[in-house]
Amino acid sequence: MHKFVENIIGFALRNHILILFMTGILLVAGILCYKATPIEAYPDVTNTRVQIISQWPGRSAEEVEKFVTLPVMQQLNTIPRKTDVRSTSLFGLSVVTVLFEDGVDDFFAQQYASNRMQDISLPDGVELSIEPPSGATGEIFRYIIESDLPIREVTAIQEWVIERELLSVPGVATIASFGGEEKMFEIKVNPAELANYDLSPLQVYEAVESSNINVGGDIIQKGSQAYVVRGIGLLESIEDIENILIEVKGDTPIRIKQVATVSVSSKPRLGQVGLNDEDDLVQGIAIMLRGQNPGEVIANLKEKIEELNERILPDNVRIVPFMDRTKLVDATVSTVMKNMLEGVLLVSIIVFIFLFNWRSTFIVATVIPLAFLFAIVMLRIQGCRLI
Protein backbone atom coordinates (compact mmCIF):
# COMPACT_ATOMS: atom_id res chain seq x y z
CA MET A 1 0.00 0.00 0.00
CA HIS A 2 2.89 2.33 0.81
CA LYS A 3 4.41 1.64 -2.59
CA PHE A 4 1.08 2.28 -4.30
CA VAL A 5 0.76 5.71 -2.67
CA GLU A 6 4.34 6.57 -3.63
CA ASN A 7 3.62 5.70 -7.26
CA ILE A 8 0.54 7.95 -7.30
CA ILE A 9 2.47 10.87 -5.80
CA GLY A 10 5.38 10.32 -8.18
CA PHE A 11 3.07 10.23 -11.20
CA ALA A 12 1.40 13.48 -10.08
CA LEU A 13 4.73 15.24 -9.61
CA ARG A 14 6.05 14.10 -12.99
CA ASN A 15 2.86 15.07 -14.84
CA HIS A 16 1.84 18.19 -12.98
CA ILE A 17 0.45 19.85 -16.13
CA LEU A 18 -1.87 16.87 -16.75
CA ILE A 19 -2.97 16.93 -13.11
CA LEU A 20 -3.76 20.65 -13.29
CA PHE A 21 -5.67 20.11 -16.53
CA MET A 22 -7.75 17.28 -15.01
CA THR A 23 -8.35 19.37 -11.90
CA GLY A 24 -9.67 22.19 -14.09
CA ILE A 25 -11.97 19.77 -15.91
CA LEU A 26 -13.25 18.49 -12.56
CA LEU A 27 -13.82 22.08 -11.39
CA VAL A 28 -15.81 23.06 -14.49
CA ALA A 29 -17.79 19.78 -14.58
CA GLY A 30 -18.59 20.06 -10.88
CA ILE A 31 -19.90 23.60 -11.20
CA LEU A 32 -22.04 22.71 -14.25
CA CYS A 33 -23.43 19.60 -12.52
CA TYR A 34 -24.16 21.61 -9.38
CA LYS A 35 -26.23 24.11 -11.38
CA ALA A 36 -28.07 21.33 -13.24
CA THR A 37 -28.72 19.02 -10.27
CA PRO A 38 -32.11 19.43 -8.54
CA ILE A 39 -31.74 20.53 -4.92
CA GLU A 40 -34.41 19.24 -2.54
CA ALA A 41 -34.76 20.27 1.10
CA TYR A 42 -37.11 17.40 2.02
CA PRO A 43 -36.00 13.87 1.16
CA ASP A 44 -38.77 11.78 -0.39
CA VAL A 45 -37.90 8.25 0.71
CA THR A 46 -41.33 6.76 0.01
CA ASN A 47 -41.80 3.97 -2.50
CA THR A 48 -43.49 4.53 -5.83
CA ARG A 49 -47.24 4.47 -5.29
CA VAL A 50 -50.50 4.82 -7.17
CA GLN A 51 -53.69 6.13 -5.60
CA ILE A 52 -57.09 5.31 -7.06
CA ILE A 53 -59.83 7.61 -5.73
CA SER A 54 -63.47 6.67 -6.29
CA GLN A 55 -66.47 8.82 -5.40
CA TRP A 56 -69.96 7.40 -4.95
CA PRO A 57 -72.07 10.23 -3.49
CA GLY A 58 -74.66 9.40 -0.89
CA ARG A 59 -73.46 5.86 -0.15
CA SER A 60 -72.45 4.57 3.26
CA ALA A 61 -68.94 3.39 4.08
CA GLU A 62 -70.14 -0.23 4.12
CA GLU A 63 -71.60 0.05 0.62
CA VAL A 64 -68.48 1.78 -0.68
CA GLU A 65 -66.29 -0.93 0.83
CA LYS A 66 -68.36 -3.77 -0.60
CA PHE A 67 -69.14 -2.53 -4.10
CA VAL A 68 -66.16 -0.25 -4.88
CA THR A 69 -63.12 -0.77 -2.65
CA LEU A 70 -63.03 -4.57 -2.71
CA PRO A 71 -63.45 -4.90 -6.53
CA VAL A 72 -60.73 -2.28 -7.09
CA MET A 73 -58.34 -4.00 -4.66
CA GLN A 74 -59.00 -7.38 -6.24
CA GLN A 75 -58.16 -6.00 -9.68
CA LEU A 76 -55.01 -4.22 -8.49
CA ASN A 77 -53.67 -7.29 -6.70
CA THR A 78 -52.61 -8.68 -10.07
CA ILE A 79 -50.18 -5.82 -10.81
CA PRO A 80 -46.58 -7.10 -11.01
CA ARG A 81 -43.83 -5.79 -8.70
CA LYS A 82 -46.29 -4.46 -6.11
CA THR A 83 -45.51 -4.81 -2.40
CA ASP A 84 -48.78 -3.83 -0.75
CA VAL A 85 -52.34 -2.70 -1.44
CA ARG A 86 -54.07 -0.53 1.15
CA SER A 87 -57.53 1.00 1.22
CA THR A 88 -59.74 3.44 3.07
CA SER A 89 -63.53 3.54 2.74
CA LEU A 90 -65.52 6.54 3.91
CA PHE A 91 -68.96 7.98 3.30
CA GLY A 92 -69.14 8.31 -0.50
CA LEU A 93 -65.37 7.95 -0.91
CA SER A 94 -62.92 5.10 -1.56
CA VAL A 95 -59.12 5.48 -1.63
CA VAL A 96 -56.97 2.52 -2.71
CA THR A 97 -53.17 2.87 -2.56
CA VAL A 98 -50.79 0.47 -4.32
CA LEU A 99 -47.14 0.43 -3.18
CA PHE A 100 -44.40 -0.87 -5.46
CA GLU A 101 -40.88 -2.24 -5.07
CA ASP A 102 -37.80 -0.03 -5.10
CA GLY A 103 -36.72 0.91 -8.59
CA VAL A 104 -40.20 0.94 -10.14
CA ASP A 105 -40.73 4.21 -12.00
CA ASP A 106 -43.93 6.22 -11.87
CA PHE A 107 -44.76 5.68 -15.54
CA PHE A 108 -44.73 1.89 -15.11
CA ALA A 109 -46.95 2.08 -12.02
CA GLN A 110 -49.46 4.52 -13.53
CA GLN A 111 -49.66 2.58 -16.79
CA TYR A 112 -50.35 -0.76 -15.13
CA ALA A 113 -52.93 0.71 -12.78
CA SER A 114 -54.69 2.44 -15.68
CA ASN A 115 -54.78 -0.80 -17.69
CA ARG A 116 -56.26 -2.73 -14.76
CA MET A 117 -58.98 -0.12 -14.19
CA GLN A 118 -60.33 -0.56 -17.73
CA ASP A 119 -61.44 -4.11 -16.96
CA ILE A 120 -63.24 -3.40 -13.70
CA SER A 121 -67.03 -3.21 -13.41
CA LEU A 122 -68.37 -0.69 -10.90
CA PRO A 123 -71.91 0.46 -10.05
CA ASP A 124 -73.53 3.32 -11.91
CA GLY A 125 -72.65 6.73 -10.52
CA VAL A 126 -69.13 5.83 -9.38
CA GLU A 127 -66.51 8.36 -10.51
CA LEU A 128 -63.03 6.80 -10.54
CA SER A 129 -59.75 8.65 -11.05
CA ILE A 130 -56.03 7.92 -10.68
CA GLU A 131 -54.04 10.54 -8.83
CA PRO A 132 -50.95 11.94 -10.61
CA PRO A 133 -47.59 10.70 -9.24
CA SER A 134 -46.69 12.98 -6.34
CA GLY A 135 -44.64 12.20 -3.26
CA ALA A 136 -45.40 12.66 0.41
CA THR A 137 -43.33 15.86 0.41
CA GLY A 138 -44.72 17.25 -2.85
CA GLU A 139 -46.27 20.41 -1.40
CA ILE A 140 -44.12 23.29 -2.66
CA PHE A 141 -46.32 26.39 -2.98
CA ARG A 142 -49.31 28.03 -1.30
CA TYR A 143 -51.34 31.08 -2.25
CA ILE A 144 -54.56 32.87 -1.38
CA ILE A 145 -56.95 34.86 -3.57
CA GLU A 146 -57.69 38.42 -2.50
CA SER A 147 -60.88 39.98 -3.86
CA ASP A 148 -63.88 42.08 -2.88
CA LEU A 149 -66.21 39.70 -4.72
CA PRO A 150 -68.49 37.30 -2.82
CA ILE A 151 -66.62 34.24 -1.62
CA ARG A 152 -68.78 32.07 -3.90
CA GLU A 153 -67.57 33.94 -6.98
CA VAL A 154 -63.94 33.75 -5.82
CA THR A 155 -64.25 29.97 -5.51
CA ALA A 156 -65.63 29.74 -9.04
CA ILE A 157 -62.66 31.76 -10.36
CA GLN A 158 -60.26 29.48 -8.52
CA GLU A 159 -61.82 26.29 -9.92
CA TRP A 160 -62.50 27.40 -13.50
CA VAL A 161 -59.66 29.83 -14.24
CA ILE A 162 -56.74 29.79 -11.81
CA GLU A 163 -56.54 26.06 -11.19
CA ARG A 164 -56.65 25.20 -14.88
CA GLU A 165 -53.92 27.74 -15.70
CA LEU A 166 -51.60 26.55 -12.92
CA LEU A 167 -52.02 22.91 -13.92
CA SER A 168 -50.45 23.80 -17.26
CA VAL A 169 -47.15 24.65 -15.52
CA PRO A 170 -44.59 21.86 -16.15
CA GLY A 171 -43.93 19.80 -13.01
CA VAL A 172 -47.24 20.54 -11.26
CA ALA A 173 -49.17 17.38 -10.37
CA THR A 174 -52.34 18.95 -8.98
CA ILE A 175 -53.75 22.04 -7.29
CA ALA A 176 -55.56 21.40 -4.01
CA SER A 177 -58.19 24.02 -3.19
CA PHE A 178 -59.40 24.84 0.31
CA GLY A 179 -62.02 27.22 1.61
CA GLY A 180 -64.75 29.13 -0.18
CA GLU A 181 -68.22 28.04 -1.24
CA GLU A 182 -69.05 25.85 -4.21
CA LYS A 183 -71.72 27.51 -6.32
CA MET A 184 -74.81 25.50 -7.24
CA PHE A 185 -78.38 25.98 -8.45
CA GLU A 186 -80.86 24.88 -5.80
CA ILE A 187 -84.35 23.65 -6.72
CA LYS A 188 -86.75 23.77 -3.74
CA VAL A 189 -89.74 21.60 -4.60
CA ASN A 190 -93.17 22.50 -3.24
CA PRO A 191 -94.85 19.23 -2.13
CA ALA A 192 -98.34 20.77 -2.31
CA GLU A 193 -97.86 21.79 -5.94
CA LEU A 194 -96.44 18.36 -6.81
CA ALA A 195 -99.51 16.71 -5.34
CA ASN A 196 -101.76 19.19 -7.15
CA TYR A 197 -100.23 18.24 -10.53
CA ASP A 198 -99.89 14.55 -9.57
CA LEU A 199 -96.09 14.58 -9.97
CA SER A 200 -93.26 13.04 -7.98
CA PRO A 201 -89.82 14.47 -7.02
CA LEU A 202 -88.21 11.80 -9.21
CA GLN A 203 -89.98 13.19 -12.28
CA VAL A 204 -88.60 16.64 -11.49
CA TYR A 205 -85.09 15.22 -11.10
CA GLU A 206 -85.29 13.29 -14.37
CA ALA A 207 -86.64 16.31 -16.23
CA VAL A 208 -83.72 18.48 -15.09
CA GLU A 209 -81.17 15.76 -15.81
CA SER A 210 -82.42 15.09 -19.33
CA SER A 211 -82.70 18.79 -20.18
CA ASN A 212 -79.08 19.72 -19.38
CA ILE A 213 -77.55 18.44 -22.64
CA ASN A 214 -76.74 19.65 -26.14
CA VAL A 215 -78.00 17.55 -29.05
CA GLY A 216 -76.08 17.22 -32.33
CA GLY A 217 -78.06 16.99 -35.54
CA ASP A 218 -77.18 16.52 -39.20
CA ILE A 219 -75.73 18.80 -41.86
CA ILE A 220 -77.99 20.67 -44.28
CA GLN A 221 -76.52 21.32 -47.68
CA LYS A 222 -77.50 24.61 -49.30
CA GLY A 223 -75.66 25.39 -52.49
CA SER A 224 -71.93 25.38 -51.86
CA GLN A 225 -72.37 25.77 -48.10
CA ALA A 226 -73.19 23.34 -45.31
CA TYR A 227 -75.07 24.24 -42.13
CA VAL A 228 -74.66 22.24 -38.92
CA VAL A 229 -77.88 21.58 -37.02
CA ARG A 230 -77.56 21.58 -33.23
CA GLY A 231 -79.96 21.64 -30.30
CA ILE A 232 -78.63 23.83 -27.46
CA GLY A 233 -79.82 22.58 -24.11
CA LEU A 234 -77.13 23.35 -21.56
CA LEU A 235 -78.56 25.18 -18.56
CA GLU A 236 -76.86 28.50 -17.87
CA SER A 237 -79.28 30.55 -15.76
CA ILE A 238 -82.16 30.35 -13.30
CA GLU A 239 -84.61 31.14 -16.11
CA ASP A 240 -83.38 28.17 -18.12
CA ILE A 241 -84.06 25.84 -15.19
CA GLU A 242 -87.46 27.36 -14.42
CA ASN A 243 -88.63 26.79 -18.01
CA ILE A 244 -87.75 23.08 -18.07
CA LEU A 245 -90.75 21.01 -19.12
CA ILE A 246 -91.65 18.21 -16.69
CA GLU A 247 -94.80 16.82 -18.29
CA VAL A 248 -97.80 17.84 -20.38
CA LYS A 249 -101.17 17.39 -18.67
CA GLY A 250 -103.75 17.47 -21.42
CA ASP A 251 -102.85 20.64 -23.30
CA THR A 252 -101.13 22.27 -20.28
CA PRO A 253 -97.33 22.09 -19.98
CA ILE A 254 -96.04 21.74 -16.43
CA ARG A 255 -92.72 23.49 -15.89
CA ILE A 256 -90.24 23.62 -13.01
CA LYS A 257 -91.27 27.13 -11.96
CA GLN A 258 -94.84 25.93 -11.32
CA VAL A 259 -93.83 23.33 -8.74
CA ALA A 260 -90.50 24.61 -7.35
CA THR A 261 -88.40 27.66 -6.58
CA VAL A 262 -84.98 27.97 -8.21
CA SER A 263 -82.19 29.99 -6.61
CA VAL A 264 -78.40 30.26 -6.58
CA SER A 265 -76.95 28.62 -3.48
CA SER A 266 -73.88 26.69 -2.36
CA LYS A 267 -73.07 23.28 -0.97
CA PRO A 268 -72.96 22.86 2.82
CA ARG A 269 -69.62 24.04 4.17
CA LEU A 270 -67.51 21.74 6.31
CA GLY A 271 -64.98 24.42 7.24
CA GLN A 272 -63.26 27.57 6.05
CA VAL A 273 -59.74 28.95 5.59
CA GLY A 274 -58.33 31.97 7.42
CA LEU A 275 -54.99 33.79 7.29
CA ASN A 276 -53.85 36.60 9.58
CA ASP A 277 -56.83 38.96 9.97
CA GLU A 278 -58.89 37.36 7.17
CA ASP A 279 -61.22 34.60 8.36
CA ASP A 280 -62.80 33.51 5.06
CA LEU A 281 -60.46 32.99 2.11
CA VAL A 282 -59.85 30.68 -0.84
CA GLN A 283 -56.48 28.94 -0.69
CA GLY A 284 -54.62 26.87 -3.27
CA ILE A 285 -51.77 24.43 -2.70
CA ALA A 286 -49.51 23.35 -5.58
CA ILE A 287 -48.34 19.72 -5.47
CA MET A 288 -45.21 18.82 -7.45
CA LEU A 289 -44.69 15.71 -9.54
CA ARG A 290 -42.17 13.22 -8.21
CA GLY A 291 -38.63 13.70 -9.48
CA GLN A 292 -39.05 17.32 -10.57
CA ASN A 293 -36.77 20.22 -9.67
CA PRO A 294 -38.67 22.29 -7.06
CA GLY A 295 -36.66 25.43 -7.87
CA GLU A 296 -37.69 25.37 -11.53
CA VAL A 297 -41.31 24.48 -10.76
CA ILE A 298 -41.66 27.31 -8.23
CA ALA A 299 -40.09 29.79 -10.64
CA ASN A 300 -42.53 28.73 -13.39
CA LEU A 301 -45.45 28.99 -10.95
CA LYS A 302 -44.49 32.53 -9.98
CA GLU A 303 -44.21 33.48 -13.64
CA LYS A 304 -47.66 32.04 -14.39
CA ILE A 305 -49.18 33.79 -11.35
CA GLU A 306 -47.72 37.10 -12.51
CA GLU A 307 -49.30 36.53 -15.91
CA LEU A 308 -52.66 35.72 -14.31
CA ASN A 309 -52.58 38.84 -12.14
CA GLU A 310 -51.62 41.17 -14.99
CA ARG A 311 -53.45 39.80 -18.02
CA ILE A 312 -56.16 37.26 -17.22
CA LEU A 313 -57.85 37.91 -13.87
CA PRO A 314 -60.18 40.88 -13.23
CA ASP A 315 -58.69 43.96 -11.59
CA ASN A 316 -60.37 43.20 -8.26
CA VAL A 317 -59.02 39.63 -8.08
CA ARG A 318 -55.39 38.96 -7.21
CA ILE A 319 -53.34 35.85 -6.38
CA VAL A 320 -51.06 36.41 -3.37
CA PRO A 321 -48.40 33.73 -2.64
CA PHE A 322 -47.60 33.44 1.05
CA MET A 323 -45.48 30.28 1.32
CA ASP A 324 -43.11 28.32 -0.90
CA ARG A 325 -40.12 26.03 -0.54
CA THR A 326 -37.59 28.44 -2.06
CA LYS A 327 -36.58 29.95 1.27
CA LEU A 328 -36.06 26.53 2.82
CA VAL A 329 -33.94 25.32 -0.11
CA ASP A 330 -31.88 28.52 -0.06
CA ALA A 331 -31.35 28.17 3.70
CA THR A 332 -30.27 24.55 3.23
CA VAL A 333 -27.77 25.45 0.52
CA SER A 334 -26.48 28.36 2.60
CA THR A 335 -25.92 26.05 5.57
CA VAL A 336 -23.99 23.54 3.46
CA MET A 337 -21.80 26.26 1.96
CA LYS A 338 -21.16 27.80 5.36
CA ASN A 339 -20.11 24.45 6.84
CA MET A 340 -17.80 23.75 3.89
CA LEU A 341 -16.11 27.15 4.15
CA GLU A 342 -15.68 26.74 7.89
CA GLY A 343 -14.16 23.31 7.30
CA VAL A 344 -11.75 24.67 4.69
CA LEU A 345 -10.72 27.51 7.01
CA LEU A 346 -10.22 25.21 10.02
CA VAL A 347 -8.16 22.68 8.05
CA SER A 348 -6.06 25.45 6.51
CA ILE A 349 -5.23 26.95 9.90
CA ILE A 350 -4.25 23.58 11.42
CA VAL A 351 -2.13 22.55 8.42
CA PHE A 352 -0.38 25.92 8.32
CA ILE A 353 0.40 25.76 12.05
CA PHE A 354 2.02 22.32 11.76
CA LEU A 355 3.71 22.68 8.34
CA PHE A 356 4.15 26.45 8.14
CA ASN A 357 4.04 26.19 4.34
CA TRP A 358 1.43 28.07 2.36
CA ARG A 359 1.74 25.79 -0.72
CA SER A 360 0.96 22.67 1.31
CA THR A 361 -1.85 24.51 3.06
CA PHE A 362 -3.38 25.56 -0.27
CA ILE A 363 -3.17 22.04 -1.71
CA VAL A 364 -4.83 20.47 1.34
CA ALA A 365 -7.52 23.17 1.51
CA THR A 366 -8.50 22.73 -2.15
CA VAL A 367 -9.18 19.03 -1.60
CA ILE A 368 -12.42 19.75 0.33
CA PRO A 369 -14.28 21.76 -2.40
CA LEU A 370 -12.87 19.49 -5.12
CA ALA A 371 -14.14 16.43 -3.25
CA PHE A 372 -17.55 18.11 -2.95
CA LEU A 373 -17.64 18.87 -6.68
CA PHE A 374 -16.53 15.31 -7.50
CA ALA A 375 -19.42 13.98 -5.38
CA ILE A 376 -21.82 16.26 -7.30
CA VAL A 377 -20.54 14.88 -10.61
CA MET A 378 -21.08 11.29 -9.42
CA LEU A 379 -24.59 12.12 -8.20
CA ARG A 380 -25.42 13.70 -11.53
CA ILE A 381 -24.14 10.67 -13.44
CA GLN A 382 -26.35 8.39 -11.34
CA GLY A 383 -29.39 10.65 -11.81
CA CYS A 384 -29.65 11.56 -8.13
CA ARG A 385 -30.54 14.88 -6.54
CA LEU A 386 -29.06 16.92 -3.69
CA ILE A 387 -30.93 16.57 -0.40
BELPEWO-V832948 format. One record per backbone hydrogen bond with DSSP energy under -1.0 kcal/mol. CO is the residue of the C=O (numbers start at 1). NH is the residue of the N-H. E is the energy in kcal/mol with one decimal. If there is no record, write none. Layout:
co = (CO CO)
nh = (NH NH)
e = (E E)
This chain:
co = (1 2 3 4 5 6 7 8 9 10 11 15 16 17 18 19 20 21 22 23 24 25 26 27 28 29 30 31 32 33 38 48 50 51 52 53 54 55 56 59 60 61 62 63 64 64 65 68 69 70 71 72 73 76 81 84 86 88 90 92 93 94 95 96 97 98 99 99 101 105 106 107 108 109 110 111 112 113 116 123 127 129 133 135 138 140 141 142 142 143 144 146 150 151 152 153 154 155 156 157 157 158 161 162 163 166 169 171 174 176 178 182 184 186 188 190 191 192 193 194 200 201 202 203 204 205 206 211 215 218 220 222 225 227 229 231 237 238 239 241 242 244 247 249 252 254 254 255 256 256 259 261 263 265 273 275 278 282 283 284 285 286 286 287 287 289 293 294 295 296 297 298 299 300 301 302 303 304 305 306 307 308 314 318 320 323 325 326 327 328 329 330 331 332 333 334 335 336 337 338 339 340 341 342 343 344 345 346 347 348 349 350 351 352 357 358 359 360 361 362 366 367 368 369 370 371 372 373 374 375 376 377 378 379 386)
nh = (5 6 7 8 9 10 11 12 13 14 15 19 20 21 22 23 24 25 26 27 28 29 30 31 32 33 34 35 36 37 386 100 98 131 96 129 94 127 59 92 64 65 66 67 68 69 70 72 73 74 75 76 77 79 101 99 97 95 93 56 90 54 88 52 86 50 83 84 104 109 110 111 112 113 114 115 116 117 119 126 55 53 290 138 288 325 286 322 323 284 320 318 154 155 156 157 158 159 160 161 162 163 165 166 167 169 172 289 287 285 283 267 265 263 261 194 195 196 197 199 204 205 206 207 208 209 210 213 231 229 227 225 222 220 217 215 241 242 243 244 257 256 254 252 249 246 247 258 259 260 190 188 186 184 281 278 275 145 178 143 176 140 141 173 174 292 297 298 299 300 301 302 303 304 305 306 307 308 309 310 311 313 317 146 144 142 329 330 331 332 333 334 335 336 337 338 339 340 341 342 343 344 345 346 347 348 349 350 351 352 353 354 355 356 361 362 363 364 365 366 370 371 372 373 374 375 376 377 378 379 380 381 382 384 40)
e = (-2.1 -2.1 -2.1 -1.9 -2.4 -2.7 -2.4 -2.1 -2.2 -2.1 -1.7 -2.2 -2.4 -2.4 -2.6 -2.4 -2.3 -2.1 -2.4 -2.4 -2.6 -2.9 -2.5 -2.0 -2.4 -2.5 -2.2 -2.0 -1.7 -1.6 -2.3 -2.3 -2.8 -2.6 -2.4 -2.2 -2.6 -2.6 -1.5 -1.4 -2.4 -2.4 -2.2 -2.8 -1.7 -2.6 -2.1 -2.1 -2.7 -2.5 -1.9 -2.2 -1.4 -1.7 -2.2 -2.9 -3.0 -2.7 -1.3 -2.0 -3.2 -2.9 -2.1 -3.0 -3.1 -1.9 -3.2 -1.4 -1.4 -1.8 -2.9 -2.5 -2.3 -2.2 -2.4 -2.2 -2.2 -1.8 -1.0 -1.4 -2.6 -2.7 -2.0 -1.3 -2.7 -1.6 -2.5 -1.6 -1.3 -2.4 -3.0 -2.3 -1.9 -2.0 -1.6 -2.0 -2.2 -2.3 -2.5 -1.9 -2.1 -2.7 -1.9 -2.5 -1.8 -1.5 -1.8 -2.8 -2.6 -2.3 -2.9 -1.6 -3.3 -2.2 -2.3 -2.1 -2.4 -2.0 -1.9 -2.8 -1.3 -2.4 -2.6 -2.0 -2.1 -2.5 -2.4 -1.2 -3.9 -2.6 -2.7 -1.8 -2.8 -2.9 -2.7 -3.1 -1.5 -2.6 -1.6 -1.6 -2.1 -1.6 -3.2 -2.2 -2.8 -3.2 -1.2 -1.4 -1.5 -1.6 -3.1 -3.0 -3.3 -2.4 -2.2 -2.4 -2.4 -1.6 -2.8 -2.1 -2.8 -2.0 -1.0 -3.1 -1.2 -1.4 -2.3 -2.5 -1.9 -2.4 -2.3 -2.5 -1.9 -2.3 -2.6 -2.2 -1.8 -2.4 -2.6 -1.8 -2.6 -2.8 -1.6 -2.9 -2.2 -2.8 -2.4 -2.9 -2.4 -2.2 -2.6 -2.5 -2.1 -2.1 -2.6 -2.3 -2.4 -2.2 -2.4 -2.4 -2.2 -2.5 -2.6 -2.5 -2.5 -2.3 -2.2 -2.2 -2.7 -2.4 -2.1 -1.9 -2.9 -1.7 -2.0 -2.5 -2.4 -2.3 -2.4 -2.0 -1.8 -2.6 -2.0 -2.5 -2.4 -2.0 -1.9 -2.2 -2.1 -2.3 -2.5 -2.2 -1.8 -2.8 -3.3)
